């Protein structure tokens, strides 16, 4: 088999763990597999490098031409373009170090390895520094090294633009590197090694009865990732779905089977609900007494989009005497900015327009492709929360997701009640 293995920051966080990863790589090769490995920077290294840039900026901000500029934020695009280019040059070195150390460790254990960085593996991106998009992956160098019997250790998270500048793919970009590489070279599987042993029905820190999922579809994983599940980066799941890459999420600390991310379930029927997510980084904004005329919603949301605010759930109430209420959610750290933008907005005929903000909410989402063939999932969720005395503020649905907004103090209670109510704490019954 041709296998791509990806090791995250905690998996290569110490020299001892790097040596353990090397032993796993050598064992895989001795079993007859061809191996390409993608590594992240050692845990905390990217933040350390960014803190150096921030320290330098703070020194220069005292009476210099850098004054007034904010600190760098990891892979956020903050700062002018020149500094963003240099920031990519800086932070990409973390993965280079991990790749070289892992290749050395493989050699020490009797294996044959070579480390390659972004431009050597042919990872071509656009020129969006700190959050670049992959445009092409030329795998000729990788193939020649694999066919020569080597374990190819690739620095994740980085690429090269058309002008030859180093770029980075944003936080979690090594996941994207690994899945894209697996797609480009036609790997049989992409194994994502992390410090947890798979994908769980919900966050085990909130619900101790959360259960590891044996398999989950790309659609479901994409929804959970977009809702805050930290196992995989969203773009990596999108790559897996688009190119049909089989992904196996598993622990680097043991040899147990993890979670398979598949195109569709191998069992006869998909589960009704596969997982739950709780997002506390939500805030609600309500515009009351809004004129119920064409173009008002466009005016409101164009202003927010222009300010870089991502709007999530939207509800518009029925018209009353030509007036309506418009309610929506935004990330909590964008709440004040959103309200300020709306206060300065000139809405024709707004009259007694009032803006009400509520930061004390959270969003709980129920995910499962089985919703397509099972009716009553939303009704069941509403009944479970009613039994617990939890009031629902907003509802949003799609083919495979039901999301509800409740007061933040009820978030964990709602999550645990829904987890039990949908039987996610119980192992699925084996087919006859």
N, C-alpha and C positions, 0 to 999 in steps of 0.2 A: 504493500500500500504506500501511496504518497501522502504523507501527513504533514499538515502545518500545525505546529504547536505554538501557542502564545502564552507567555508568562508575564503576569502583571507586576506592579511595583512591589507589593508585599511578598510575592513569590521570589523576587530577586533582591529583597530588602537588606540582606546581610550576605557576607561571604559564605557562611554556612549554607544558606538557602540557595545561593547560586551554585554551590557544589552539589546540592541535592537535585537541582534542576538538571545539571550536567549529567548526573547519574541516571536520571530518567531518560534523557535524550540518548545516551549511549545504550541503555537497555533496549529502547525502541529500535535503534538501528541494528542491534545484534539479533533482534527478532525478525530481521529481514525487511524492515520498512525503510523507505527513503524519507529523509526528514529535512524540513525547513522550519526554522524557529524564529519567532518574532518576540522581541523583548521591550518592556517599558523601562523607564528610568527607575533606579532604586527608590523605594518608598521615601517620600519627602524631598527628593533631590530637585524636582522641578520647582517646588515651592521655595527651596533654598536659593536656587538660581534667580528666581523672580525677586526674592527679597534683596539680593545683591543689586539688581537693577533699580529697585525701589529706593535702596539706601543711597545709591549714586544720584538718583533724581532729587532726593531730599537735600543732599549736599549742594547740588547745583541750583536748587530752587531759591536759595537765599541771595536775592539780588541779581540773579543771572537771567538769561533769556529763557530758561526753563521755568521761571516763576509762574505760578498759577496753574501749572499742569498737574493733573492728579496722578496718583500712583498707578503703576502697572497692575493689572489683574491677570491671573493665569489665563492665557489663551482667550482673552475677551476682546481684543482689538483696541483696547484703550491706549491712547497716545498717538502721536503723528506717525506718518508712514515710514519715515526714516528710522525712528526708534522701534517701530514694529518689526522692521527688517532685522535690526540688530538683536531684538529680543528673540526672534526665531533662531538666529545664529547662536545665541547664548543657550536657550533651553534645549535645543536639539542635542547638545553635548551629553545630556544625561543618558539618553538611549545609547549613544555611542560607547559610553563607559560600560554599560550593562552588557552590550553585545560583545565587546572585546573580552571582558572578564569571563563571560560564559564560554566563549570559544577557548580561552586559556584553560578553564576548568575541564572542558571536554577533552582537550589534549592531555591534561594531567591524568585523566582516567583511561587513557589508552585509545581514545577516539580520534577521529580526524575532522577538524572543523575549520571554518573560515568565517570571519565576521564581515558584514557588508553594511554600509550606511545607505541613506535614501537614494542618492544619485547613482550609487553602484548597483542597486537593484532595479533601477529604471522607474522609480516612482515619480511620475510627472504630474504636477498639479497646476492649478491656476495661481495667480499672484496675490491672493488674499492672505496676507501675512496673519499669523496666529490662528487662522481658521480656514485653511486652504481646502479646496475640493480636488479630489483625484480626477484627472483627465485621461490618464493612460498608465499602464504598468507594463513595462518591457521586461519580460522574464528570461531573456537569453542568457544573461550572466548566471542567474540562479540555476537554470537548467544545466549549464555546462559544469558547474561546481557539484551539483547533485549527481550527475552522471559520472563524475570523477570519484564518487564514493564519499563525498564530504557532507557533514552536517552544516548547512548554511544558516548562520545566525544573523538575522536582520535587525537593524535598529528600527523600531516602530515609530509612529507619530510624525514622521518627517518625509519630505519629498523635495522636489526641485521644480522651479517654474521655468518657463520658456527662456528666460534671460539668464538662467543658471544660478538663481538665488535660492538659498535654503528656505523652505517653508515648513510650517507645522500644521497638523490637522485638527487642532483643538483638543480640549480635555477628553481623555478616553480614546484618543486617536490611534493608539496602538491596536485596539480592537478592530478599528476600521482597516488599518494596514494589513492585519492578519487575514481578515475575511476577503479583502480585495486581492491579496496575494494568492490565497487559496483558489479564488475564482479564476485568476489569470493563468495559473499553472495547472489547473484542472485537478486539484488535490481531492483525494477521496473523502477527507474529513478535515475540519479545522477544530482543533482542541483548544479551548480557552481555559487556561489554568489560573485559578484565583485562590483567595483565602477562604472561600466557602465552597461547599461540595455540590452546588447546583442551584437551580431556581426553586424558590419556595412559594407555597400558595399565598403567603403574605409575609410581612416582616416578622421574623421570629422574635425580635426584641419587643414587639408589641403583643404578639400572640404566640406564646410558647408552644401551642399545639400546631403551629404551622408545619406543613409537611412538604418534603422534597418532592418535586414533580418529576416523573420519569421522562415524559416528553411533552413538548409544548410547540404549537405552530409558530411560524415566523410572524403571522398576523397578530397573534396573542402577545408574543414577546415584544413586538413593536409597540403595541398599546401599553403594556406594562412599563416598558422603558420610557415612553413619552410621559407616563404618569408618575415617574420618579423612582422606579425600580433601578437600582444602581449596578446590577449585575453586568449589563452590556451597554455599550454606547449605541445610541439610536441609529446612527448612520451605518454601523456595522451590521445591525439586524436588517436594515433596508438592503444592504449589499447581498446578504445571505438570501433574502427573499427574491431579489431580482435575478440573481445568477444561480439559484438552486444549490447553494453551498450547504452541506451538512455540517452543523455546528454542535460540538459536545462541550458543555460547560461543566468543569470538574475541579476538584481541589488539588493543589500542588502538594498538600501535606499528607495525602493518603492515596491509595489505589482504587478507591471505591468508584463505582459507576456514578456519573453525575446526571445531568439533564440534557436530553437530546432536543435540539431545536430543528423541527422538521417542516417540510412543505405542507404535509397533511398527516393526520393521525393514521397509524397503521392498524389500530383497532377498528371494529365495525362501526362504532358511533362515537362522535366527539362528546366529551363531558359538557354538561350544561354550563358550568362555571369552572374555570381553571385557576383563577387567582384574583386577589384583591389588592388595591393600592390606596394608601393614604397620603395625601399631599397637604401639608400644613402651610405651604408657601402660597396661600391664596388670600385675596381680599375682594370685597364686594363693593361696587359702586352703583348707586341708584339715582337716576335723573327723574324727578317727579314733575308733573305738569308740562310734559313735553308736547309741542304741537304735533298732532297726528297727520302730518303732511309728507308727501314724497320728498326724499332727499335729506331729511333730518338725520336719519341713521347714518347715511353716507358721510354727512358733515362731521358727526361725532367721531366715527371710527377712522376716517381719514386723518383727522387731527391727531388721534392717538397713534396711528401707524406712523405718521410723520415724526412723532416724538420717540419712536422706537419701542413703544409699549405693545406687548403681545397680549391680545385679548383672548380669553378662553371661552367661557359659557356666556350666552346672551339670551335674555328673555325680554320680550316686549308684551306688555299687558294689553287687553282689549281696550279700544277707544271709549272714552267717556266725554261726551260733549266736545268732541274734537281734540281731546287731550289724552295722553297716555303716560305710562311709566316705562322707562328703559333701564333694565338692570343687567350688569355684566360683571365678570370677574377678571382680575389682573394679578400678576405676581405681587406679593405683599410689598416687596421693596420698590415697586413702581406705583404704589397707591398715591402717595402725596404728589408725585409728578403728574399722574393722571388727573387728579382733582385740579391742580394748578392749570393744566392745559385746558380743561373744560370750563374753568371759571373765566378764562380769557376768550372763550369761544363766543362769537356773536351768532346766536340762533334766532332766526327771524320769528317774531311772534311768540317768543318764549314766556314773556310776562313774568309770572311768579315761579319761574324755574328754581328748583332746589336740588342741591347735590348732597346726597347722604352717603357717607363712607362707613364701611364696617370691616376692620382688619381681623376680627375675632371669628373667622370661619375656617373651615377646611373642606376638602373634597375627597370623597370616597368613591372609588370606581370598581365596578364588578366586570370582569373580563372573561369571555369564553366564546369560541366559534360555535358552540352548541346552541347559543341563543337563536341562531338562524332556524333551527328545527325544533326548539322548545319554546312554547308560549308561556307567558306569565312570569318571566324572570323578574321584570320590574315590579309587578304586583306583589310577588313574594318578598322582594326586598323592602317594599314600602310597609308590608305587614309586619315584618321582623322589627323594623325601626319603630313602628307604632306601638308594638308590644313593649318596647323598651322606653316609651315615652319621649322619643326623639323626633323633633319637628324638622321637616325637610324644607329648605329655603328655595332651592333650585334643582332642576332635573335636566339632564342632557343624555340623549341616547344615540347609539349608532347600531349597525348590524351586530356587532360583537361586544358592545360596551354599554353599561348604564352607569352614569356618574350622578352623584347627589352632593349638594352643598348643605352642611349642617353647622351649627355653632361648634367652634373648635373644642370646647370642653367636652363635647360628646363624641369626638372623633374616634378615640380608641375604643370606647364602649360600642359604638356602631360597627367598627371593624370586627371586633371579636364576636358580636352577635351575628353579623352576616356570615362570618367564617364558619360558625357552628351551624347556622340556619341552612346553609347550602351544603353542609356535610363535608367541608374541605378538611376537617380535622380527622377524617376517616380515610383509610386506604381504599382505593377503588376496588370493586369486586372483580375477581378474575373471570375472564370469559370461559364459558364451558367448552 
